[in-house]
Amino acid sequence: MPKPSNSLSLSLSLDNASVVNRIKEGYLLWVKISAHLPKNSRYTLGTRVENNLLDLLEQIYLAYFSPKEEKPAKVSDCILRLDALKFLIAVAWEGRILSQNHYQEIALKLEEVGKMLGGWRKNLDNPDKKNRNP
């Protein structure tokens, strides 16, 4: 996705923050999906999911730039928020508010974020041990 080219650009240093970028992609995907939700659910459950996605995006961003000693707690909070978000998405699908295809798209994106957060948490718990096989 091309970045907007304007003279005022924020330097966020997110080139290596793939988990931040992944949840941002998830949010942008949800914005497209939410247009297809029934009106009576779009402003209730749809808005709740959107707000949770934004909160998670913010939490992950803050965790990424937090001091080293604060990261484990912040990443754990992100994992909890992600689990709550997955639950809300499942409720929307089970209630037939969300189509099968839209559910699969957003669930796949959230699953990727979950794996990344889990790996991040594991790395923070074992800083001497790398999560790579030689």
C-alpha positions as a Python dict, from the first residue, in 0.01 Angstrom:
ca = {
    (1, 'M'): (0, 0, 0),
    (2, 'P'): (158, 331, -103),
    (3, 'K'): (226, 581, 170),
    (4, 'P'): (67, 924, 141),
    (5, 'S'): (317, 1174, 10),
    (6, 'N'): (282, 1501, 190),
    (7, 'S'): (535, 1738, 334),
    (8, 'L'): (426, 1658, 691),
    (9, 'S'): (515, 1299, 758),
    (10, 'L'): (542, 1136, 1096),
    (11, 'S'): (855, 939, 1161),
    (12, 'L'): (723, 628, 1332),
    (13, 'S'): (1016, 391, 1273),
    (14, 'L'): (784, 99, 1211),
    (15, 'D'): (987, -67, 938),
    (16, 'N'): (1065, -364, 1164),
    (17, 'A'): (734, -362, 1352),
    (18, 'S'): (556, -626, 1148),
    (19, 'V'): (302, -698, 1424),
    (20, 'V'): (198, -331, 1428),
    (21, 'N'): (165, -334, 1052),
    (22, 'R'): (-31, -660, 1060),
    (23, 'I'): (-292, -533, 1306),
    (24, 'K'): (-314, -212, 1105),
    (25, 'E'): (-394, -426, 800),
    (26, 'G'): (-657, -605, 1009),
    (27, 'Y'): (-818, -276, 1104),
    (28, 'L'): (-825, -155, 744),
    (29, 'L'): (-977, -489, 642),
    (30, 'W'): (-1247, -451, 909),
    (31, 'V'): (-1333, -103, 781),
    (32, 'K'): (-1411, -258, 441),
    (33, 'I'): (-1602, -549, 596),
    (34, 'S'): (-1810, -332, 827),
    (35, 'A'): (-1973, -164, 528),
    (36, 'H'): (-2138, -501, 452),
    (37, 'L'): (-2278, -557, 801),
    (38, 'P'): (-2653, -520, 854),
    (39, 'K'): (-2734, -167, 976),
    (40, 'N'): (-2880, -286, 1306),
    (41, 'S'): (-2547, -455, 1389),
    (42, 'R'): (-2308, -214, 1221),
    (43, 'Y'): (-2345, 44, 1496),
    (44, 'T'): (-2344, -199, 1787),
    (45, 'L'): (-2127, -508, 1749),
    (46, 'G'): (-1956, -368, 1439),
    (47, 'T'): (-1854, -52, 1623),
    (48, 'R'): (-1745, -254, 1926),
    (49, 'V'): (-1516, -467, 1707),
    (50, 'E'): (-1379, -156, 1536),
    (51, 'N'): (-1307, 13, 1869),
    (52, 'N'): (-1134, -299, 1999),
    (53, 'L'): (-922, -316, 1684),
    (54, 'L'): (-821, 46, 1731),
    (55, 'D'): (-745, -14, 2099),
    (56, 'L'): (-535, -317, 2009),
    (57, 'L'): (-351, -122, 1741),
    (58, 'E'): (-270, 145, 1997),
    (59, 'Q'): (-169, -109, 2264),
    (60, 'I'): (64, -293, 2026),
    (61, 'Y'): (218, 34, 1914),
    (62, 'L'): (277, 140, 2276),
    (63, 'A'): (419, -202, 2364),
    (64, 'Y'): (659, -182, 2069),
    (65, 'F'): (800, 150, 2189),
    (66, 'S'): (787, 76, 2564),
    (67, 'P'): (1095, 34, 2781),
    (68, 'K'): (1225, -323, 2790),
    (69, 'E'): (1108, -392, 3146),
    (70, 'E'): (748, -291, 3063),
    (71, 'K'): (715, -492, 2742),
    (72, 'P'): (614, -832, 2890),
    (73, 'A'): (314, -687, 3073),
    (74, 'K'): (210, -477, 2775),
    (75, 'V'): (238, -771, 2533),
    (76, 'S'): (28, -982, 2772),
    (77, 'D'): (-237, -707, 2770),
    (78, 'C'): (-230, -711, 2390),
    (79, 'I'): (-284, -1087, 2387),
    (80, 'L'): (-584, -1052, 2619),
    (81, 'R'): (-733, -777, 2401),
    (82, 'L'): (-678, -991, 2092),
    (83, 'D'): (-857, -1286, 2254),
    (84, 'A'): (-1155, -1064, 2338),
    (85, 'L'): (-1157, -937, 1981),
    (86, 'K'): (-1154, -1291, 1841),
    (87, 'F'): (-1449, -1371, 2065),
    (88, 'L'): (-1649, -1072, 1935),
    (89, 'I'): (-1570, -1170, 1575),
    (90, 'A'): (-1688, -1526, 1648),
    (91, 'V'): (-2011, -1392, 1800),
    (92, 'A'): (-2071, -1183, 1487),
    (93, 'W'): (-2017, -1489, 1267),
    (94, 'E'): (-2232, -1719, 1481),
    (95, 'G'): (-2509, -1458, 1480),
    (96, 'R'): (-2488, -1445, 1100),
    (97, 'I'): (-2393, -1080, 1114),
    (98, 'L'): (-2065, -1159, 940),
    (99, 'S'): (-2045, -1371, 625),
    (100, 'Q'): (-1829, -1683, 609),
    (101, 'N'): (-1583, -1518, 369),
    (102, 'H'): (-1548, -1202, 577),
    (103, 'Y'): (-1510, -1411, 892),
    (104, 'Q'): (-1231, -1615, 734),
    (105, 'E'): (-1049, -1304, 613),
    (106, 'I'): (-1050, -1125, 947),
    (107, 'A'): (-993, -1443, 1151),
    (108, 'L'): (-685, -1527, 942),
    (109, 'K'): (-543, -1179, 999),
    (110, 'L'): (-608, -1198, 1374),
    (111, 'E'): (-456, -1547, 1388),
    (112, 'E'): (-137, -1410, 1230),
    (113, 'V'): (-129, -1129, 1487),
    (114, 'G'): (-179, -1385, 1765),
    (115, 'K'): (115, -1594, 1648),
    (116, 'M'): (332, -1284, 1628),
    (117, 'L'): (232, -1167, 1976),
    (118, 'G'): (290, -1517, 2115),
    (119, 'G'): (636, -1527, 1959),
    (120, 'W'): (712, -1181, 2092),
    (121, 'R'): (601, -1283, 2440),
    (122, 'K'): (810, -1602, 2424),
    (123, 'N'): (1112, -1401, 2314),
    (124, 'L'): (1063, -1158, 2604),
    (125, 'D'): (1034, -1447, 2851),
    (126, 'N'): (1354, -1611, 2719),
    (127, 'P'): (1579, -1328, 2598),
    (128, 'D'): (1888, -1550, 2581),
    (129, 'K'): (1717, -1813, 2370),
    (130, 'K'): (1645, -1725, 2010),
    (131, 'N'): (1326, -1860, 1852),
    (132, 'R'): (1512, -1972, 1541),
    (133, 'N'): (1643, -2314, 1448),
    (134, 'P'): (2005, -2324, 1324),
}
